Amino acid sequence: QDCPDKNCYDACAWFQYPATVDRNTECSLCLDCVRACPHDNLTLQTQPFGADLMRPTTHRKPMDEATAIVVVLGVALLQTIVMLHGWANWQGTLSSLLHIPQGRLLFTISYVAVGVIAPVLLVSLVLYLTSIGGNSQGGFSSAFRNYAFAFLPLGLALHAAHNFHHLFGEGGAMWSGLKKSVAGIAGWTVAAGTEAGWVPSPNTLFILQWVALLGGLFLAFRVGVTLVRRNSLSPQQAFRAAVPILLFATAFTVLNLVVLSSAMAHRH
């Protein structure tokens, strides 16, 4: 929290005085603040989901951080697509077109194309439309650095939805195995049941995935609208700037729902 001692600026030089860490994205849990603060002037504060993405900063947001957020969209989508039953056939078709045998090289090409190049180009187009529609803070470069943060909840929501099967299915099996192991070591007989833990049905699992994706879409809308309002001069400009972001967020969520509703090797 706000430090009363200006001499602490050297120890907290990463942040402008007063030394306050108000964004989790700037904290790597190094705990240097605990070791450096001579006043025990540290607090932990709660905040709403997505607050870090909407909070204004005193420094210019870097292009590499915004690009990494965009890549998260492509990587999360690709890691879900590779679980589809049709992935092997698609790789075979791509192998025939490129005359490259299936294996690490072909997968690397697919990974770079779908996970990196495609999302960067697509989001660049979306944010270019945003910049010419109503952004007032420096054109496309500024729009990309600022508005890319609106898409982070989409990638995280898809990644969470993809891993629900692992969390509940494999987690339940691990819990059952742990109980049996502890019971065997301790000599208990009651705790060593044969149940495999709670594993959701396919319908329940799909509902949980819907909730995760819609939650990510809600946060994307909230972050995007907040950022657009802050960087636009008028409500008309804010509306024109927000439309491409909101349309892309909606289309990406619909695509994720279609992918997750398809037959997957680990769910069917």
RODO-2510 file (C-alpha; in nm, 4 decimals, decimal comma):
residues 268
     n   res          X          Y          Z
     1     q     0,0000     0,0000     0,0000
     2     d     0,1030     0,3679    -0,0104
     3     c     0,4441     0,4017     0,1521
     4     p     0,5058     0,6930     0,3946
     5     d     0,8803     0,6847     0,3416
     6     k     1,0124     0,8414     0,0212
     7     n     1,3517     0,6821     0,0915
     8     c     1,1930     0,3499     0,0026
     9     y     1,1698     0,4594    -0,3604
    10     d     1,5024     0,2918    -0,4421
    11     a     1,3802    -0,0408    -0,3060
    12     c     1,0505    -0,0060    -0,4918
    13     a     1,1884     0,1610    -0,8039
    14     w     0,9895    -0,0641    -1,0348
    15     f     0,6810     0,1397    -0,9470
    16     q     0,6329     0,5133    -0,9302
    17     y     0,6017     0,6682    -0,5861
    18     p     0,3926     0,5955    -0,3872
    19     a     0,4977     0,2332    -0,4255
    20     t     0,1688     0,0521    -0,4884
    21     v     0,1262    -0,2690    -0,6863
    22     d    -0,2250    -0,2365    -0,8230
    23     r    -0,2042    -0,4844    -1,1115
    24     n    -0,1540    -0,8579    -1,0669
    25     t    -0,0016    -0,8662    -1,4133
    26     e     0,2976    -0,6758    -1,2727
    27     c     0,3514    -0,9196    -0,9856
    28     s     0,5629    -1,2317    -1,0393
    29     l     0,5434    -1,3422    -0,6727
    30     c     0,9156    -1,2794    -0,6286
    31     l     0,8436    -1,1484    -0,2733
    32     d     1,1116    -0,8794    -0,3037
    33     c     0,8560    -0,6385    -0,1591
    34     v     0,8422    -0,8450     0,1604
    35     r     1,2196    -0,8540     0,1950
    36     a     1,2750    -0,4887     0,1007
    37     c     1,0033    -0,3109     0,3006
    38     p     1,1367    -0,1979     0,6423
    39     h     0,7934    -0,0823     0,7623
    40     d     0,5925    -0,4069     0,7259
    41     n     0,3586    -0,1921     0,5176
    42     l     0,2128    -0,4693     0,3026
    43     t    -0,1511    -0,5569     0,2394
    44     l    -0,3419    -0,7996     0,0195
    45     q    -0,6548    -0,6592    -0,1421
    46     t    -0,9380    -0,8272    -0,3298
    47     q    -1,0743    -0,7029    -0,6607
    48     p    -1,3340    -0,8066    -0,9211
    49     f    -1,2425    -1,0427    -1,2042
    50     g    -1,0843    -0,8549    -1,4943
    51     a    -1,0057    -0,5444    -1,2886
    52     d    -0,6366    -0,5593    -1,3827
    53     l    -0,7213    -0,5541    -1,7526
    54     m    -0,9350    -0,2412    -1,7171
    55     r    -0,7156    -0,0427    -1,4789
    56     p    -0,5273     0,2474    -1,6416
    57     t    -0,1489     0,2462    -1,6106
    58     t     0,1032     0,5269    -1,5914
    59     h     0,3319     0,3555    -1,8437
    60     r     0,2838     0,2567    -2,2042
    61     k     0,1585    -0,0971    -2,2504
    62     p     0,4154    -0,3077    -2,4418
    63     m     0,3438    -0,4588    -2,7810
    64     d     0,4887    -0,7971    -2,6832
    65     e     0,2436    -0,8346    -2,3948
    66     a    -0,0502    -0,7578    -2,6235
    67     t     0,0820    -1,0016    -2,8855
    68     a     0,1181    -1,2751    -2,6238
    69     i    -0,2477    -1,2271    -2,5274
    70     v    -0,3539    -1,2695    -2,8900
    71     v    -0,1437    -1,5861    -2,9218
    72     v    -0,3236    -1,7279    -2,6164
    73     l    -0,6436    -1,7273    -2,8244
    74     g    -0,4892    -1,9341    -3,1022
    75     v    -0,2999    -2,1740    -2,8768
    76     a    -0,6055    -2,2431    -2,6572
    77     l    -0,8169    -2,3094    -2,9668
    78     l    -0,5547    -2,5328    -3,1292
    79     q    -0,5049    -2,7370    -2,8128
    80     t    -0,8795    -2,8049    -2,8167
    81     i    -0,8968    -2,8821    -3,1886
    82     v    -0,6235    -3,1454    -3,1659
    83     m    -0,8558    -3,3437    -2,9354
    84     l    -1,1225    -3,3773    -3,2060
    85     h    -1,1613    -3,7106    -3,3794
    86     g    -1,1214    -3,5379    -3,7155
    87     w    -0,7761    -3,4029    -3,6339
    88     a    -0,5943    -3,7097    -3,7712
    89     n    -0,7786    -3,6831    -4,1044
    90     w    -0,7056    -3,3107    -4,1273
    91     q    -0,3376    -3,3734    -4,0638
    92     g    -0,3405    -3,6388    -4,3364
    93     t    -0,4967    -3,3960    -4,5848
    94     l    -0,2472    -3,1242    -4,4928
    95     s     0,0372    -3,3744    -4,5277
    96     s    -0,0754    -3,4555    -4,8816
    97     l    -0,1035    -3,0881    -4,9777
    98     l     0,2344    -2,9871    -4,8373
    99     h     0,4104    -3,3166    -4,9197
   100     i     0,5346    -3,3325    -4,5615
   101     p     0,5029    -3,6573    -4,3649
   102     q     0,2949    -3,6498    -4,0502
   103     g     0,5044    -3,5901    -3,7443
   104     r     0,6715    -3,3138    -3,5490
   105     l     0,7450    -3,0897    -3,8467
   106     l     0,3875    -3,0936    -3,9755
   107     f     0,2480    -3,0366    -3,6261
   108     t     0,4895    -2,7455    -3,5752
   109     i     0,3700    -2,5874    -3,9005
   110     s     0,0074    -2,6319    -3,7915
   111     y     0,0863    -2,4927    -3,4480
   112     v     0,2549    -2,1802    -3,5814
   113     a    -0,0104    -2,1211    -3,8477
   114     v    -0,3200    -2,1760    -3,6325
   115     g    -0,1807    -2,0829    -3,2923
   116     v     0,0251    -1,7758    -3,3817
   117     i    -0,0054    -1,6350    -3,7331
   118     a    -0,3821    -1,6687    -3,7825
   119     p    -0,4901    -1,5070    -3,4517
   120     v    -0,2367    -1,2248    -3,4844
   121     l    -0,3552    -1,1397    -3,8363
   122     l    -0,7239    -1,1708    -3,7488
   123     v    -0,7044    -0,9664    -3,4297
   124     s    -0,4905    -0,7091    -3,6098
   125     l    -0,7699    -0,6683    -3,8643
   126     v    -1,0307    -0,6357    -3,5880
   127     l    -0,8294    -0,3769    -3,3995
   128     y    -0,7481    -0,1896    -3,7192
   129     l    -1,1232    -0,1503    -3,7713
   130     t    -1,1441    -0,0355    -3,4114
   131     s    -0,8690     0,2222    -3,4606
   132     i    -1,0318     0,3766    -3,7664
   133     g    -1,3750     0,3565    -3,6073
   134     g    -1,3214     0,5629    -3,2973
   135     n    -0,9861     0,5207    -3,1245
   136     s    -0,8378     0,8596    -3,0412
   137     q    -0,5060     0,7634    -2,8846
   138     g    -0,2627     0,7032    -3,1668
   139     g    -0,4021     0,4773    -3,4372
   140     f    -0,3566     0,1052    -3,4899
   141     s    -0,0472     0,0582    -3,2722
   142     s    -0,2142     0,2144    -2,9714
   143     a    -0,5385     0,0238    -3,0352
   144     f    -0,3530    -0,3087    -3,0520
   145     r    -0,1619    -0,2463    -2,7280
   146     n    -0,4722    -0,1339    -2,5399
   147     y    -0,7630    -0,3370    -2,6739
   148     a    -0,5891    -0,6743    -2,7058
   149     f    -0,6374    -0,7095    -2,3305
   150     a    -1,0127    -0,7425    -2,3886
   151     f    -0,9537    -1,0807    -2,5542
   152     l    -0,7599    -1,2437    -2,2712
   153     p    -1,0748    -1,3693    -2,0898
   154     l    -1,1786    -1,5503    -2,4095
   155     g    -0,8599    -1,7550    -2,4262
   156     l    -0,8589    -1,8310    -2,0544
   157     a    -1,2259    -1,9341    -2,0635
   158     l    -1,1637    -2,1757    -2,3509
   159     h    -0,8613    -2,3216    -2,1758
   160     a    -1,0654    -2,3713    -1,8574
   161     a    -1,3551    -2,5293    -2,0471
   162     h    -1,1177    -2,7662    -2,2258
   163     n    -0,9667    -2,8802    -1,8959
   164     f    -1,2929    -2,9416    -1,7093
   165     h    -1,2807    -3,3086    -1,8107
   166     h    -0,9310    -3,3420    -1,6668
   167     l    -1,0264    -3,1522    -1,3526
   168     f    -1,3414    -3,3482    -1,2681
   169     g    -1,2824    -3,6826    -1,4394
   170     e    -0,9148    -3,7432    -1,3733
   171     g    -0,9313    -3,5453    -1,0479
   172     g    -1,2017    -3,7790    -0,9171
   173     a    -0,9932    -4,0832    -1,0062
   174     m    -0,6877    -3,9311    -0,8355
   175     w    -0,8908    -3,8587    -0,5218
   176     s    -1,0128    -4,2191    -0,5085
   177     g    -0,6588    -4,3498    -0,5536
   178     l    -0,5295    -4,1187    -0,2815
   179     k    -0,7928    -4,2416    -0,0358
   180     k    -0,7032    -4,6034    -0,1088
   181     s    -0,3320    -4,5365    -0,0649
   182     v    -0,3803    -4,3550     0,2649
   183     a    -0,6143    -4,6286     0,3875
   184     g    -0,3615    -4,8958     0,2943
   185     i    -0,0776    -4,7207     0,4765
   186     a    -0,2844    -4,6412     0,7858
   187     g    -0,4525    -4,9797     0,7954
   188     w    -0,8026    -4,8350     0,7541
   189     t    -1,0745    -5,0270     0,5820
   190     v    -1,3637    -4,7793     0,5792
   191     a    -1,1945    -4,5104     0,3751
   192     a    -1,0806    -4,7496     0,1031
   193     g    -1,4011    -4,7394    -0,0968
   194     t    -1,4291    -4,8419    -0,4575
   195     e    -1,6070    -4,5285    -0,5796
   196     a    -1,4194    -4,3322    -0,8453
   197     g    -1,5232    -3,9887    -0,7205
   198     w    -1,7682    -3,7529    -0,8811
   199     v    -1,7417    -3,7549    -1,2603
   200     p    -1,9892    -3,5280    -1,4425
   201     s    -2,2058    -3,6656    -1,7195
   202     p    -2,1410    -3,5385    -2,0741
   203     n    -2,4420    -3,3062    -2,0489
   204     t    -2,3292    -3,1651    -1,7138
   205     l    -1,9774    -3,1226    -1,8472
   206     f    -2,1048    -2,9363    -2,1531
   207     i    -2,3135    -2,7033    -1,9339
   208     l    -2,0067    -2,6245    -1,7242
   209     q    -1,8165    -2,5472    -2,0436
   210     w    -2,0984    -2,3193    -2,1591
   211     v    -2,0837    -2,1323    -1,8284
   212     a    -1,7062    -2,0870    -1,8576
   213     l    -1,7237    -1,9619    -2,2159
   214     l    -2,0124    -1,7234    -2,1471
   215     g    -1,8297    -1,5946    -1,8408
   216     g    -1,5268    -1,5227    -2,0566
   217     l    -1,7476    -1,3485    -2,3123
   218     f    -1,9020    -1,1326    -2,0405
   219     l    -1,5592    -1,0274    -1,9127
   220     a    -1,4411    -0,9593    -2,2682
   221     f    -1,7418    -0,7326    -2,3235
   222     r    -1,6873    -0,5582    -1,9925
   223     v    -1,3141    -0,5017    -2,0433
   224     g    -1,3547    -0,4000    -2,4079
   225     v    -1,6309    -0,1466    -2,3416
   226     t    -1,4403     0,0036    -2,0482
   227     l    -1,1211     0,0438    -2,2508
   228     v    -1,3053     0,1891    -2,5491
   229     r    -1,4885     0,4443    -2,3363
   230     r    -1,1606     0,5547    -2,1812
   231     n    -0,9875     0,6051    -2,5165
   232     s    -1,2705     0,7633    -2,7185
   233     l    -1,3702     1,1265    -2,7310
   234     s    -1,7434     1,0791    -2,7743
   235     p    -2,0130     0,8110    -2,7304
   236     q    -2,0401     0,7806    -3,1096
   237     q    -1,6689     0,7088    -3,1406
   238     a    -1,6856     0,4624    -2,8526
   239     f    -1,9686     0,2741    -3,0231
   240     r    -1,7850     0,2531    -3,3573
   241     a    -1,4675     0,1373    -3,1833
   242     a    -1,6445    -0,1232    -2,9708
   243     v    -1,8447    -0,2937    -3,2465
   244     p    -1,5514    -0,4867    -3,4061
   245     i    -1,4273    -0,6016    -3,0643
   246     l    -1,7690    -0,7216    -2,9491
   247     l    -1,8451    -0,8961    -3,2785
   248     f    -1,5122    -1,0796    -3,2756
   249     a    -1,5566    -1,1830    -2,9121
   250     t    -1,9026    -1,3207    -2,9905
   251     a    -1,7854    -1,5060    -3,3029
   252     f    -1,4886    -1,6578    -3,1185
   253     t    -1,7147    -1,7787    -2,8376
   254     v    -1,9577    -1,9365    -3,0853
   255     l    -1,6656    -2,1116    -3,2561
   256     n    -1,5498    -2,2453    -2,9204
   257     l    -1,8981    -2,3792    -2,8459
   258     v    -1,9051    -2,5582    -3,1822
   259     v    -1,5624    -2,7121    -3,1227
   260     l    -1,6456    -2,8261    -2,7689
   261     s    -1,9744    -2,9784    -2,8852
   262     s    -1,7926    -3,1918    -3,1431
   263     a    -1,6832    -3,5495    -3,0758
   264     m    -1,3576    -3,5492    -2,8808
   265     a    -1,1251    -3,8362    -2,8067
   266     h    -1,1199    -3,7676    -2,4332
   267     r    -1,4996    -3,7164    -2,3947
   268     h    -1,6708    -3,9693    -2,6265
***
